Amino acid sequence: MAGLDENTPIPTEITVHRSSKRLELAFDDGSHFDLPFEFLRVYSPSAEVRGHGPGQETLQQGKRDVDIIDIAPVGNYAIKPSFSDGHDSGLYSWDYLYALGRDQQTLWNDYLEALERTGGTRDPAKVPPPEPKGGCGHHH
């Protein structure tokens, strides 16, 4: 998770638009961003998505229809959304949200290119089941 930079603008409004699945953010520097839930989910700052270092990122697939079912404040520096797919471990600091808004088009294009390059999909119905975890794979 990115730390809170003292120069980062602070949100003055955070509005959840459930019908259009968008999070609207207004910052005290006059910036205004409209971030789709899917975008927020695929760019979650959690270790599950970003890994613990460069090259450990996990490309998120099938998140087109994801919803935010709750948002909890975290101190005076972040929010913690709970998504409809069960993901709730990302802390979105003000500086991270600001960067997502500022760089939204580039990040979204990068995501779509990664999906295309890997044969991935935004469609939840087309995501292959996860690999089994643990064990040798044999049935004894």
FIKOLRO-47981 format. One record per atom (N, C-alpha, C): atom name; y negated, x, z negated. Coordinates in steps of 0.001 Angstrom, whole numbers, plus 524288, in hexadecimal, padded with zeros to 5 digits. Layout:
<rs>
R|CA|Y|X|Z
...
</rs>
This chain:
<rs>
R|N|8049D|80352|80000
R|CA|80000|80000|80000
R|C|7FB30|80377|80000
R|N|7F75E|80204|8030E
R|CA|7F275|804D9|80315
R|C|7EF91|803BB|7FE0A
R|N|7ECDD|807A1|7FC15
R|CA|7E9B5|806DF|7F762
R|C|7E4B2|8040E|7F8B9
R|N|7E1D4|80292|7F4C7
R|CA|7DCE7|7FFDE|7F5B5
R|C|7D892|803EA|7F626
R|N|7D68A|8048F|7FAC0
R|CA|7D240|80829|7FBC3
R|C|7CD3B|805AA|7F9C6
R|N|7CA16|808AB|7F6F5
R|CA|7C54C|80678|7F4AC
R|C|7C16B|80494|7F8C8
R|N|7C205|80661|7FD96
R|CA|7BE7D|804B2|801C9
R|C|7C084|7FFF4|804C3
R|N|7C534|7FE26|80378
R|CA|7C77D|7F9B5|8063E
R|C|7C4B1|7F4B1|804CE
R|N|7C343|7F199|808A9
R|CA|7C0FA|7EC75|80781
R|C|7C4D0|7E919|80467
R|N|7C2A3|7E5A8|80144
R|CA|7C5B9|7E22A|7FDF5
R|C|7C5C0|7DCB9|80072
R|N|7CA41|7DA12|80056
R|CA|7CA63|7D4C1|8027D
R|C|7C6EA|7D110|7FF53
R|N|7C418|7CDD5|8021B
R|CA|7C0FA|7C9C1|7FF93
R|C|7C3A9|7C47F|8002E
R|N|7C738|7C417|803F3
R|CA|7CA44|7BF56|804CE
R|C|7CF9F|7C0BD|806EF
R|N|7D396|7BE1F|804CA
R|CA|7D8EB|7BE94|806D4
R|C|7DAEB|7B900|80750
R|N|7DBCC|7B75D|80C2F
R|CA|7DD65|7B1F5|80D29
R|C|7E28F|7B1DA|81019
R|N|7E648|7AEE9|80DF4
R|CA|7EB5B|7AE40|8107E
R|C|7EB1F|7A958|813E2
R|N|7EC25|7AA05|818E0
R|CA|7EC59|7A594|81C81
R|C|7F215|7A4AA|81DE2
R|N|7F494|7A134|81B0A
R|CA|7FA40|7A04F|81BB2
R|C|7FB9A|79E24|82115
R|N|7F888|79A73|82306
R|CA|7F9FB|797FB|827FF
R|C|7F9E5|79BDF|82C86
R|N|7F621|79F71|82C8D
R|CA|7F5DE|7A34E|830C5
R|C|7F864|7A87D|82F36
R|N|7FA74|7A8D0|82A60
R|CA|7FD17|7AD80|82869
R|C|7F9B3|7B258|828FB
R|N|7F4F9|7B1EB|826A2
R|CA|7F149|7B63D|826E0
R|C|7EEB5|7B6F9|82197
R|N|7ED70|7BBE5|82061
R|CA|7EA7D|7BD2F|81BB0
R|C|7E511|7BED9|81D71
R|N|7E12F|7BBF6|81B9A
R|CA|7DBC2|7BD1C|81D09
R|C|7D94B|7C045|818A6
R|N|7D6D3|7C491|81A1B
R|CA|7D460|7C815|81652
R|C|7CEB1|7C904|817CD
R|N|7CB3D|7C880|813F1
R|CA|7C5C0|7C9F8|814A7
R|C|7C4A6|7CE4B|810B3
R|N|7C20F|7D266|81272
R|CA|7C0DD|7D6DE|80F0F
R|C|7BB03|7D73C|80E19
R|N|7B99E|7DA04|809E4
R|CA|7B422|7DA4F|80856
R|C|7B0B1|7DD9C|80BFB
R|N|7B302|7E01B|80FF2
R|CA|7AFE0|7E2E8|813D3
R|C|7AECC|7DF75|81898
R|N|7B07F|7DA7A|81851
R|CA|7AFAE|7D6E2|81CA5
R|C|7B44A|7D686|82059
R|N|7B83E|7D9D5|81FAE
R|CA|7BCDB|7D9A2|8230B
R|C|7BFFA|7D4B3|821E9
R|N|7C283|7D2C7|825FB
R|CA|7C590|7CDFD|82591
R|C|7CA70|7CEBB|828DE
R|N|7CF07|7CDD5|82680
R|CA|7D3F1|7CE95|82945
R|C|7D75F|7C9BF|828B0
R|N|7DA7A|7C8C9|82CAF
R|CA|7DE0D|7C462|82CD2
R|C|7E36F|7C6A4|82E1C
R|N|7E6BF|7C745|82A22
R|CA|7EBAE|7CA08|82AD3
R|C|7F050|7C645|82AB6
R|N|7F362|7C622|82EE5
R|CA|7F80A|7C2CA|82EF9
R|C|7FBF4|7C481|82AC8
R|N|7FEBD|7C0BB|8288E
R|CA|802B7|7C1F2|8249D
R|C|806BF|7C5C3|826C9
R|N|8084F|7C4F5|82BBB
R|CA|80C30|7C865|82E25
R|C|80A36|7CE08|82E2A
R|N|80548|7CED4|82F85
R|CA|802F0|7D406|82FA4
R|C|80309|7D66D|82A2B
R|N|8017A|7D35C|8263F
R|CA|8018A|7D550|820E1
R|C|80716|7D6C0|81F35
R|N|80AE5|7D3A7|820C0
R|CA|81055|7D49D|81F2C
R|C|81278|7D988|821BC
R|N|8118E|7DA39|826C7
R|CA|813CA|7DECE|8296D
R|C|81101|7E3D7|827E0
R|N|80C3F|7E364|825D9
R|CA|80967|7E7F7|823F1
R|C|80903|7E809|81E04
R|N|80CED|7E5C3|81B63
R|CA|80D11|7E5E8|815AF
R|C|80CD4|7EB93|813D0
R|N|809B5|7EC9A|80FC8
R|CA|8096E|7F1EF|80DB8
R|C|80E09|7F355|80A2F
R|N|811FA|7F00A|809ED
R|CA|81672|7F0F8|80671
R|C|819D9|7F576|80862
R|N|81CC6|7F7C5|804CF
R|CA|82078|7FBE8|80632
R|C|824C5|7F9C8|809BE
R|N|8261B|7F4C8|8091B
R|CA|82A1D|7F253|80C60
R|C|828A0|7F296|81227
R|N|82398|7F227|81349
R|CA|821B5|7F239|818B3
R|C|81FF3|7F7B2|81A4E
R|N|81CDC|7FA35|81707
R|CA|81A88|7FF3A|8186B
R|C|81DE9|803ED|8172D
R|N|821EA|80335|813D6
R|CA|82515|807A0|81234
R|C|82239|80ACC|80E13
R|N|82464|80F4C|80CE6
R|CA|8220C|812A7|808E1
R|C|81F86|81778|80B42
R|N|81EEC|81771|81068
R|CA|81C75|81BD9|81301
R|C|81C75|81AFB|818DF
R|N|819B3|81E66|81BAE
R|CA|81969|81DDD|82163
R|C|81ED3|81DD6|823D7
R|N|81F8C|81A56|8279D
R|CA|82475|819F1|82A63
R|C|82873|8166A|827BB
R|N|82728|8144F|8232A
R|CA|82AD0|810F2|82057
R|C|8297E|80B27|820E5
R|N|825CE|809EE|82445
R|CA|8242F|80483|82510
R|C|828BB|80145|82732
R|N|828D8|7FC49|825CE
R|CA|82CC4|7F8AD|827CD
R|C|829F5|7F4A1|82B27
R|N|82B29|7F496|83035
R|CA|828BE|7F0DA|833C0
R|C|82A5C|7EB54|83231
R|N|82697|7E811|83122
R|CA|8279E|7E2B3|82F84
R|C|82866|7DF4E|83454
R|N|82C7E|7DC18|83438
R|CA|82DA8|7D8A2|83898
R|C|82E2F|7D301|836B6
R|N|82D4D|7CF62|83A46
R|CA|82E43|7C9E2|8392F
R|C|82A79|7C771|83559
R|N|825B1|7C956|83530
R|CA|821EE|7C774|83150
R|C|81DE2|7C3AA|83392
R|N|81EB3|7C1E9|8385E
R|CA|81AF3|7BE7F|83AFD
R|C|81979|7B9B0|837B8
R|N|81D47|7B757|83511
R|CA|81C5D|7B26F|83244
R|C|81B8D|7B322|82C66
R|N|81AFF|7B7F6|82A93
R|CA|81A86|7B8E4|824F0
R|C|815AC|7B637|822B2
R|N|81640|7B45F|81DEE
R|CA|811FD|7B1AE|81B3D
R|C|810D0|7B4AB|81638
R|N|80C1F|7B3FB|81432
R|CA|80AD1|7B5F7|80F00
R|C|80B34|7B14B|80B5A
R|N|80EAA|7B1C1|8076C
R|CA|80F6E|7AD5A|803E1
R|C|80C4A|7ADE7|7FEDA
R|N|80A5E|7B2A4|7FDD3
R|CA|8072A|7B380|7F92B
R|C|8044B|7B8A7|7F9C5
R|N|7FFB4|7B8F8|7F759
R|CA|7FCDA|7BDEC|7F717
R|C|7FB12|7BE9A|7F17B
R|N|7FC89|7C307|7EF2D
R|CA|7FAF6|7C435|7E9D5
R|C|7F6F5|7C8A5|7E9E3
R|N|7F2C6|7C82C|7E6C3
R|CA|7EF1A|7CC88|7E64A
R|C|7F1A2|7D0FA|7E337
R|N|7F03F|7D5C0|7E47F
R|CA|7F215|7DA57|7E1A0
R|C|7ED33|7DD3E|7DFD7
R|N|7EBF1|7DCA2|7DADF
R|CA|7E731|7DF05|7D8D1
R|C|7E281|7DD62|7DC02
R|N|7DEE7|7E0F7|7DCC4
R|CA|7DA40|7E00B|7DFFD
R|C|7DA6D|7E343|7E4F5
R|N|7DF34|7E47C|7E6B7
R|CA|7DF8E|7E80C|7EB2F
R|C|7E363|7E663|7EF69
R|N|7E683|7E23B|7EE8F
R|CA|7EA9E|7E105|7F267
R|C|7EC7F|7DB65|7F1D3
R|N|7EFA2|7D9D1|7F5B4
R|CA|7F283|7D4E3|7F56D
R|C|7F840|7D610|7F686
R|N|7FBA5|7D29B|7F4A8
R|CA|80142|7D325|7F584
R|C|80339|7CDFB|7F7B6
R|N|803B7|7CDA3|7FCE8
R|CA|805C6|7C8D7|7FF41
R|C|80BB1|7C873|7FEB2
R|N|80D92|7C3B2|7FE3A
R|CA|8132A|7C297|7FE78
R|C|8141D|7BFC0|8039D
R|N|81787|7C200|806D4
R|CA|8189C|7BFD3|80BFD
R|C|81D6C|7BC55|80BD9
R|N|81DC0|7B8D3|80F96
R|CA|82207|7B50B|80FD9
R|C|82752|7B78F|810E9
R|N|82776|7BC75|812AD
R|CA|82C74|7BF1C|81399
R|C|82E54|7C200|80EB9
R|N|82B96|7C12F|80A4F
R|CA|82D21|7C393|80561
R|C|82A65|7C8B0|80436
R|N|8278B|7CAD7|807EC
R|CA|824D2|7CFCF|80712
R|C|8201A|7CEE8|80387
R|N|81FDA|7D1E3|7FF39
R|CA|81B5B|7D14B|7FBB7
R|C|81A01|7D660|7F8E4
R|N|81B63|7DACD|7FB3D
R|CA|81A86|7DFC1|7F88D
R|C|815E0|7E2E3|7FAA0
R|N|812CF|7E09F|7FE1F
R|CA|80E56|7E383|80036
R|C|80953|7E25A|7FD36
R|N|806B6|7E679|7FB67
R|CA|8018F|7E5E0|7F8FB
R|C|7FD74|7E762|7FD0B
R|N|7FA57|7E392|7FE8C
R|CA|7F665|7E454|8029C
R|C|7F129|7E563|7FFFB
R|N|7EFC6|7EA66|7FF83
R|CA|7EAC9|7EBD7|7FD1A
R|C|7E652|7EA66|800C4
R|N|7E1A0|7EA2D|7FE9D
R|CA|7DD13|7E8B1|801CC
R|C|7DC6D|7EC78|8065D
R|N|7DD27|7F191|80563
R|CA|7DC74|7F54D|809B5
R|C|7E0BA|7F4AD|80DD8
R|N|7E582|7F34F|80C31
R|CA|7E9AD|7F27D|80FFE
R|C|7E8A2|7ED9A|81340
R|N|7E700|7E95C|810B0
R|CA|7E5B2|7E48A|8138D
R|C|7E12B|7E57B|81759
R|N|7DD4D|7E870|81594
R|CA|7D8D2|7E99C|818F0
R|C|7DA9A|7ECB5|81DBE
R|N|7DE01|7F094|81CDF
R|CA|7DFFB|7F3C0|8213C
R|C|7E338|7F06B|824FB
R|N|7E66B|7ECE1|822D5
R|CA|7E976|7E967|8263E
R|C|7E5D4|7E61D|829A2
R|N|7E1B3|7E40E|8274B
R|CA|7DDF6|7E0E2|82A3F
R|C|7DB1D|7E410|82E5D
R|N|7D93F|7E89F|82CBA
R|CA|7D644|7EC07|83042
R|C|7D992|7EDCF|834DA
R|N|7DE90|7EF07|833E1
R|CA|7E1F4|7F14B|837E4
R|C|7E5F4|7ED6C|839F7
R|N|7E509|7E865|8391F
R|CA|7E8E4|7E460|83A58
R|C|7EAED|7E4A4|83FEF
R|N|7E785|7E4FF|843C7
R|CA|7E950|7E4D1|8493A
R|C|7ECB5|7E97F|84A90
R|N|7EB1B|7EE22|848DC
R|CA|7EE2D|7F2DB|849ED
R|C|7F375|7F296|84737
R|N|7F37D|7F101|8423D
R|CA|7F85F|7F0A3|83F4E
R|C|7FC0E|7EC9B|841B9
R|N|7F9E3|7E821|8434D
R|CA|7FD1E|7E40A|8459F
R|C|7FF82|7E5F6|84AC4
R|N|7FC56|7E88F|84DF2
R|CA|7FE58|7EAAF|852E0
R|C|802A1|7EEB4|851D5
R|N|801E6|7F208|84DD2
R|CA|805DD|7F5E7|84C67
R|C|80AF2|7F333|84ADC
R|N|80A7A|7EEFA|847E2
R|CA|80F14|7EC0E|84625
R|C|811FA|7E9B4|84AD2
R|N|80F15|7E723|84E4E
R|CA|8118A|7E4BF|852E3
R|C|81424|7E8DC|85654
R|N|811B1|7ED67|856DC
R|CA|813F9|7F1A8|859F4
R|C|818F6|7F3B2|85763
R|N|818FE|7F41A|85225
R|CA|81DAC|7F5ED|84F58
R|C|82228|7F211|8500E
R|N|820ED|7ECFD|84FD1
R|CA|82500|7E90E|850B6
R|C|82742|7E99C|85636
R|N|823D1|7EA41|85A0A
R|CA|82593|7EAAE|85F6F
R|C|828DD|7EF9A|8603C
R|N|82721|7F3E3|85DF8
R|CA|829D2|7F8EA|85E84
R|C|82F4E|7F8BC|85C23
R|N|82FEE|7F5C1|857DD
R|CA|834EE|7F5A8|85512
R|C|83840|7F0E2|8565E
R|N|8363C|7ED73|859BF
R|CA|83915|7E8AC|85AF6
R|C|838CB|7E4B7|8568C
R|N|834CE|7E546|8533B
R|CA|8341D|7E1C4|84ECC
R|C|831C1|7DC8F|85070
R|N|83138|7D90D|84C9F
R|CA|82F3E|7D3D9|84DBD
R|C|82BF7|7D1C2|8493B
R|N|8283C|7CE71|84A8F
R|CA|8252D|7CBA3|8469E
R|C|827E3|7C68B|8451D
R|N|82BA0|7C4DF|8483C
R|CA|82E42|7BFDF|84788
R|C|83285|7C052|8435B
R|N|83208|7BD69|83EFF
R|CA|835F1|7BDD1|83AD3
R|C|83B76|7BC73|83C91
R|N|83C07|7B8E7|84045
R|CA|8413B|7B742|84204
R|C|84401|7BB7F|84527
R|N|8412C|7BF63|84704
R|CA|84382|7C36C|84A4E
R|C|8446D|7C899|84773
R|N|8433E|7C8AE|84258
R|CA|843F5|7CD83|83F5D
R|C|849B5|7CE11|83DF2
R|N|84C00|7D29F|83F2A
R|CA|85182|7D35E|83DC6
R|C|8522E|7D37F|837DB
R|N|856CB|7D212|835DD
R|CA|857A2|7D23B|83038
R|C|8574F|7D7D6|82E3F
R|N|855D2|7D88A|8294B
R|CA|85566|7DDE2|82737
R|C|85AB9|7E07C|826D8
R|N|85AAA|7E5A5|82718
R|CA|85F77|7E8A8|82676
R|C|8617B|7E7F1|820EF
R|N|866A2|7E7B5|82046
R|CA|868C6|7E76D|81AEA
R|C|86754|7EC58|817EA
R|N|8665B|7EBB2|812DB
R|CA|864D7|7F02D|80FA2
R|C|86976|7F1F4|80C64
R|N|86A26|7F717|80C02
R|CA|86E19|7F958|808A7
R|C|87399|7F898|80AB4
R|N|87737|7FB1A|80803
R|CA|87CAD|7FA90|80989
R|C|87DE7|7FDAD|80E6C
R|N|882DD|7FE02|80F8A
R|CA|8847B|80100|8141C
R|C|88531|7FD96|818E7
R|N|884C0|7F874|8182A
R|CA|8854F|7F4FA|81C95
R|C|88AC6|7F2F3|81D62
R|N|88E8A|7F529|81A8F
R|CA|893ED|7F355|81AEF
R|C|89504|7EF40|816E3
R|N|89859|7EB97|8182C
R|CA|89A05|7E7A0|8146E
R|C|89F46|7E936|81233
R|N|89F90|7E9C6|80D28
R|CA|8A474|7EB8C|80AA1
R|C|8A735|7E715|8080D
</rs>
